[in-house]
Amino acid sequence: MKIYVASSWRNARQPQVVDMLTRAGHEAYDFRNPPGATGFAWHEVGLATDRQTLGGHDTVPTLDFLDAMDHPRAHAAFGSDFAAMHWADACVLVTPCGRSAHLELGWAVGAGKRTAVLLDHHVTPELMYGMVDHLTVSEPELLAWLADIEAFGG
């Protein structure tokens, strides 16, 4: 199965999940190491690294962000991730993560992809997780769910 792994650069568990899925025979898209490229970082498009924090989130001046979004490197990175979202049969969100990963999961739900959330042992409650196909804290349970989808169509 082709799986888009949505998570955060700050999530230390993300590489382990990509490795686990690959070892189980799946093709897993790794946004940190996309095929033929390197993972995207905002400093590559000129956003200052001395960010202010607002409500627990890093912030930058809005006009700087808009300029960065128009940078060819940002377009290429978005294109790579979005193409992988289309390519994938399923999307697995690995918590904790932020807005981008949740947008990716929401897109996958709307696109009719199979979706799962691999929850950390402490989570921020989220009612809209009710729209995903599977919620778990267990990596073996996630693998079993994916195997069932492949074997029985889900």
Secondary structure, DSSP 8 states (H G I E B T S, - for coil): -EEEEE--TT-TTHHHHHHHHHHTT-EEE-TTS-TTS----GGGGT--SS-EEETTEEE--HHHHHHHHTSHHHHHHHHHHHHHHHH-SEEEEESS--HHHHHHHHHHHHTT-EEEEE--SS----GGGGGSSEEES-HHHHHHHHHHHHHH--
